[in-house]
Amino acid sequence: MVIRQLYRLLFSFILGISVFSAAIAQDNNQSPTATNTIVPNTTAPNTIPTIHVGGYQFSPYVNLQQDGRYTGLTLDIINALNQIQQEVFFEFTVTSVEHRYKAYALGRFDMMIFENPTWGWQKIADQFIPLHMIDGEVFIALKAKAHNQNYFKNLTNKSVAFVKGYHYQFAHFETDADKLAKQFRPLFVSNNRASIESILRERADIAPVTHSYLQYYLKVNPQDRHLLLISDKWDQEYDNGILLSLRSSLDAKKLSHWVQLLIDNGKLAELAAQYGIKSSQ
């Protein structure tokens, strides 16, 4: 009996030591001085002001990939601006082509890259910083229908593909569907690729297409080049730039300085060349 009681006392003693040791180990793991404590990164983007850059599907400037990522020249320039300075962090913010004016006016983002003052921004107070990159729209049609350049001179009785929300000079920059329907036989599509496909599939007779995107499309789809007639004359040529809100915490002079640095070191021209866009400087 005495031996059995001794065994019980010894077992209780050992068990107590084990529980005490486990408690100490747990306290050490939760302590701020433990070796596995995560220390915040003081250089993370959230330690500096974030400048939101609005953008919408506008190839080749903004492209939505199948995996949900956004790519394109706008995103490349945002990355370049983040690399050339550490005072602010530029972050891409998705908007839509139709609602970008309202979102901009409400302060949903600070700036937009590759916009044009003539595209309906006259009533919204902003600052414009040129990027000196030349692009524009050309007309395309099927060679089987359009035998020469005269085909583009008269749009009467021809169906025209319009990307919703895009501004075209031949349409006096009008984007309202009802008003366009009174002047043309419009086919409304969602992007430049759909415009080209509407011609190839004979859903429309003529389509204005962003020149840089057309060059990219034909590079990827060379089999379609011989099917298309491209106008010698551009519908419009534009030198788009950056719109910066007057309400933004970012100073326009500072942004202009960073843009000029990217121009001077050749980075902007290098990025533009990848998309077939020429620099005017």
HELIX and SHEET records of a PDB file:
HELIX    1   1 VAL A    2  GLN A   30  1                                  29    
HELIX    2   2 PRO A   45  THR A   47  5                                   3    
HELIX    3   3 LEU A   73  ILE A   84  1                                  12    
HELIX    4   4 ARG A  100  ALA A  105  1                                   6    
HELIX    5   5 GLN A  149  PHE A  152  5                                   4    
HELIX    6   6 GLN A  169  ALA A  171  5                                   3    
HELIX    7   7 ALA A  177  GLN A  183  1                                   7    
HELIX    8   8 ASN A  192  LEU A  200  1                                   9    
HELIX    9   9 HIS A  211  VAL A  220  1                                  10    
HELIX   10  10 PRO A  222  LEU A  227  5                                   6    
HELIX   11  11 ALA A  252  ASP A  264  1                                  13    
HELIX   12  12 LYS A  267  ALA A  273  1                                   7    
SHEET    1   A 6 PHE A  89  VAL A  94  0                                        
SHEET    2   A 6 THR A  50  GLY A  55  1                                        
SHEET    3   A 6 MET A 111  GLU A 115  1                                        
SHEET    4   A 6 LEU A 228  SER A 245 -1                                        
SHEET    5   A 6 ASP A 126  LEU A 142 -1                                        
SHEET    6   A 6 ALA A 207  THR A 210 -1                                        
SHEET    1   B 6 PHE A  89  VAL A  94  0                                        
SHEET    2   B 6 THR A  50  GLY A  55  1                                        
SHEET    3   B 6 MET A 111  GLU A 115  1                                        
SHEET    4   B 6 LEU A 228  SER A 245 -1                                        
SHEET    5   B 6 ASP A 126  LEU A 142 -1                                        
SHEET    6   B 6 LYS A 278  SER A 279 -1                                        
SHEET    1   C 2 ASN A  63  LEU A  64  0                                        
SHEET    2   C 2 TYR A  70  THR A  71 -1                                        
SHEET    1   D 2 SER A 159  VAL A 163  0                                        
SHEET    2   D 2 ARG A 185  VAL A 189  1                                        
END                                                                             
